[in-house]
Amino acid sequence: MDALLLIDTDDASYTSDENAEILVDIVGRTRTVGGVLIFASTKDELVDVDDEELSIFVPDEEDLVLRSEKPDVFDGIRDLAPGLHDMGVDRIVIAGGDVSTVGTSGDADGPEDVDSSDGPDTADASDDAAASDGTGAGELPGSVRASAMAALVCNFDVIVLSDAVIDSDGRPVTWLDEAEEAGAMIKKTADTWLRM
């Protein structure tokens, strides 16, 4: 069975009207067949917001609504993976606003201010390595990326909806190839059918 996991789809994180229109269809299909629909928020400022206001797709009483203190919702909600496995969920279809709520991995006195004894090439190489992971130099992964990778580790099959995952500026994310290499399937929303 599949579960549709929508992460950070509040109006401040999921800013693209075009992408929202794409997701409306699969949210409707999931609700029509009584599927598992999970809304997750990783944003501190939404902790006290009513469930119905947590997403532009308006969660209802049948939906699972979660709040995570970490970008990886499987790490932030420890019983999520075991609970989904107990329900018979073996595949996660994931979409949402891929925003980082943590900031960058370094602090103001971090490695960029420290002279390296290995010379200038080392800093350039580490910047290139950080940028190649799709997160940018020194940034932590966003919530959708972190959760998709964690779902793979938690022994779920994962489908990332390529046309329904956006960055904080409303643009498509750049890490889909990495997710596919890790074992996720990358599909368009219209080509994805949920198994119930």
C-alpha positions as CSV (number, residue, x, y, z in Angstrom):
1,M,0.0,0.0,0.0
2,D,1.1,3.6,-0.7
3,A,1.1,6.7,1.5
4,L,1.1,10.2,0.1
5,L,3.5,12.3,2.2
6,L,3.2,16.1,1.7
7,I,5.9,18.0,3.6
8,D,5.8,21.8,4.2
9,T,2.8,22.6,2.0
10,D,1.8,25.7,3.9
11,D,1.3,28.9,2.0
12,A,4.7,30.3,2.9
13,S,6.7,27.2,1.8
14,Y,4.7,25.9,-1.1
15,T,4.6,29.1,-3.1
16,S,4.0,27.9,-6.7
17,D,0.3,28.0,-7.8
18,E,1.2,25.9,-10.8
19,N,2.7,23.1,-8.6
20,A,-0.2,23.3,-6.2
21,E,-2.6,22.7,-9.1
22,I,-0.6,19.6,-10.1
23,L,-0.8,18.2,-6.5
24,V,-4.5,18.9,-6.1
25,D,-5.3,16.0,-8.4
26,I,-3.3,13.3,-6.5
27,V,-4.5,14.7,-3.1
28,G,-8.1,14.3,-4.4
29,R,-7.5,10.8,-5.8
30,T,-5.9,9.7,-2.4
31,R,-8.9,11.0,-0.5
32,T,-11.4,9.5,-2.9
33,V,-10.1,6.0,-2.4
34,G,-9.5,6.4,1.4
35,G,-5.8,6.3,1.0
36,V,-3.1,7.2,3.6
37,L,-2.5,11.0,3.3
38,I,0.1,12.5,5.6
39,F,0.7,16.2,6.1
40,A,4.0,17.0,7.8
41,S,5.4,20.3,8.8
42,T,9.0,20.9,9.8
43,K,8.6,24.6,10.6
44,D,8.8,25.9,14.2
45,E,6.4,28.8,13.5
46,L,3.6,26.4,12.6
47,V,3.7,24.3,15.8
48,D,0.6,25.9,17.3
49,V,-1.3,26.3,14.0
50,D,-4.6,24.4,13.7
51,D,-4.3,21.2,11.6
52,E,-6.6,22.6,9.0
53,E,-4.3,25.5,8.4
54,L,-1.1,23.5,8.2
55,S,-1.4,23.0,4.4
56,I,-2.9,24.7,1.4
57,F,-4.6,21.4,0.8
58,V,-6.5,21.7,4.1
59,P,-6.0,18.5,6.1
60,D,-9.2,16.9,7.4
61,E,-10.0,14.5,10.2
62,E,-9.1,11.4,8.1
63,D,-5.6,12.7,7.3
64,L,-2.5,12.1,9.4
65,V,-1.1,15.5,10.5
66,L,2.4,15.6,11.9
67,R,4.9,18.2,13.2
68,S,8.6,17.4,13.2
69,E,11.4,19.3,14.8
70,K,13.8,18.0,12.2
71,P,13.9,18.3,8.4
72,D,13.8,14.5,8.2
73,V,10.3,13.7,9.4
74,F,11.3,10.0,10.0
75,D,13.9,11.2,12.4
76,G,11.7,13.9,14.0
77,I,8.8,11.5,14.5
78,R,10.4,8.2,15.7
79,D,7.3,6.0,15.4
80,L,6.4,7.2,11.9
81,A,8.2,4.4,10.0
82,P,7.1,1.6,12.3
83,G,3.6,2.9,12.3
84,L,3.4,3.0,8.5
85,H,4.9,-0.5,8.2
86,D,2.2,-1.7,10.7
87,M,-0.5,-0.2,8.5
88,G,0.9,-2.2,5.5
89,V,2.5,0.9,3.8
90,D,5.5,-0.2,1.7
91,R,5.8,2.8,-0.6
92,I,5.9,6.5,0.1
93,V,4.9,9.0,-2.6
94,I,6.5,12.3,-1.5
95,A,6.1,15.9,-2.5
96,G,6.2,19.4,-1.0
97,G,8.2,22.5,-0.3
98,D,11.8,21.5,0.1
99,V,12.8,24.1,2.6
100,S,15.6,23.9,5.1
101,T,14.4,25.0,8.6
102,V,17.8,24.6,10.2
103,G,19.9,27.0,8.1
104,T,23.5,26.1,7.3
105,S,25.6,23.4,8.7
106,G,28.4,25.8,9.8
107,D,28.3,28.7,12.2
108,A,29.9,32.1,11.9
109,D,33.2,30.7,13.2
110,G,33.0,27.6,11.0
111,P,35.6,26.2,8.6
112,E,35.4,29.0,6.1
113,D,37.2,31.3,8.5
114,V,40.0,28.9,9.2
115,D,43.1,28.8,7.2
116,S,43.8,25.4,5.7
117,S,47.3,23.9,5.7
118,D,46.4,22.0,2.5
119,G,46.2,25.1,0.4
120,P,43.5,26.8,-1.5
121,D,42.5,23.8,-3.6
122,T,41.1,22.0,-0.6
123,A,38.5,24.7,0.1
124,D,37.5,24.7,-3.5
125,A,37.1,21.0,-3.6
126,S,35.0,20.9,-0.5
127,D,32.8,23.7,-1.9
128,D,32.3,21.7,-5.1
129,A,31.5,18.5,-3.2
130,A,28.9,20.3,-1.1
131,A,27.4,22.0,-4.1
132,S,27.2,18.7,-6.0
133,D,24.9,17.2,-3.4
134,G,22.1,19.6,-4.5
135,T,22.1,21.5,-1.2
136,G,24.6,24.3,-2.0
137,A,27.9,24.8,-0.1
138,G,27.4,24.3,3.6
139,E,23.6,24.0,3.6
140,L,21.7,21.1,5.1
141,P,19.3,19.3,2.9
142,G,15.7,20.4,2.7
143,S,12.8,18.6,4.4
144,V,11.6,16.7,1.3
145,R,15.0,15.6,0.3
146,A,16.0,14.5,3.8
147,S,12.7,12.7,4.3
148,A,12.9,10.9,0.9
149,M,16.4,9.6,1.6
150,A,15.3,8.6,5.1
151,A,12.3,6.7,3.8
152,L,14.7,4.7,1.6
153,V,16.8,3.8,4.7
154,C,13.6,2.9,6.6
155,N,13.0,0.2,3.9
156,F,10.2,2.0,2.0
157,D,10.1,2.2,-1.8
158,V,10.0,5.9,-2.6
159,I,8.5,7.9,-5.5
160,V,9.4,11.6,-5.6
161,L,6.9,13.6,-7.6
162,S,9.3,15.6,-9.8
163,D,6.8,18.3,-10.8
164,A,5.5,18.7,-7.2
165,V,8.7,19.3,-5.2
166,I,9.9,22.9,-5.2
167,D,12.6,24.9,-3.4
168,S,11.9,27.9,-1.2
169,D,11.7,30.1,-4.3
170,G,9.1,28.0,-6.0
171,R,11.6,26.5,-8.5
172,P,12.1,22.7,-9.2
173,V,14.7,21.1,-7.0
174,T,18.1,20.0,-8.3
175,W,18.7,16.8,-6.4
176,L,16.4,14.4,-8.2
177,D,19.2,12.6,-9.9
178,E,20.9,11.9,-6.6
179,A,17.6,10.5,-5.2
180,E,17.2,8.3,-8.2
181,E,20.8,7.0,-7.8
182,A,19.9,6.2,-4.1
183,G,17.0,4.1,-5.2
184,A,14.0,6.4,-5.4
185,M,11.7,6.5,-8.4
186,I,11.2,9.9,-10.0
187,K,7.8,10.4,-11.6
188,K,5.5,13.1,-12.8
189,T,2.3,13.4,-10.6
190,A,-0.1,12.6,-13.5
191,D,1.9,9.4,-14.2
192,T,1.6,8.2,-10.6
193,W,-1.1,5.9,-9.4
194,L,-1.4,5.1,-5.7
195,R,-1.8,1.5,-4.6
196,M,-4.4,1.1,-1.8
